[in-house]
Amino acid sequence: MKSITYIEQALAELDKEVEATLLNIKLSLKEKDNVMLPMLLQKKVLKQTLEDLTYLKEHPPTPDQPCGISKYRED
């Protein structure tokens, strides 16, 4: 699935952005928090999407049945 590759690339880019923000000594801790919160929320969503797509790739749904993601998720 190409979408898995794209999500993995997006996660890698986000990791670089988070690391760059953490290493930026010009920003105060509050400024870093404000900058990083949206990035970390985006990372959480991308990780969950990656887990869901990986699950669907490994356990494809049969025709005329729901995909079963709700059973797989813990939260």
KAVENVEN-V18599 format. One record per pair of residues at least 24 apart in sequence whose ideal C-beta (glycine too) atoms are under 10 Angstrom apart, sorted by the first residue. I is the first residue (numbers start at 1). J is the second residue. D is the distance in Angstrom with one decimal. If there is no record, write none. Layout:
I & J & D
I & J & D
This chain:
1 & 53 & 6.2
1 & 54 & 8.7
1 & 56 & 8.4
1 & 57 & 5.6
3 & 49 & 8.4
3 & 50 & 9.0
3 & 53 & 6.0
3 & 57 & 9.7
4 & 49 & 9.3
4 & 50 & 6.5
4 & 53 & 5.3
4 & 54 & 6.6
4 & 56 & 9.8
4 & 57 & 7.0
6 & 46 & 9.7
6 & 50 & 9.9
7 & 45 & 9.9
7 & 46 & 5.5
7 & 47 & 8.6
7 & 49 & 5.9
7 & 50 & 4.7
7 & 51 & 9.9
7 & 52 & 10.0
7 & 53 & 7.0
7 & 54 & 9.5
8 & 46 & 8.9
8 & 50 & 6.8
10 & 42 & 8.3
10 & 43 & 8.8
10 & 46 & 5.7
10 & 49 & 9.5
10 & 50 & 9.2
11 & 42 & 9.4
11 & 43 & 6.5
11 & 46 & 5.4
11 & 47 & 6.9
11 & 49 & 9.8
11 & 50 & 7.1
13 & 39 & 10.0
14 & 39 & 5.7
14 & 40 & 8.4
14 & 42 & 6.4
14 & 43 & 5.0
14 & 46 & 7.1
14 & 47 & 9.8
15 & 39 & 9.4
15 & 43 & 7.8
17 & 42 & 9.6
17 & 43 & 9.5
18 & 43 & 7.6
48 & 73 & 8.0
48 & 75 & 8.6
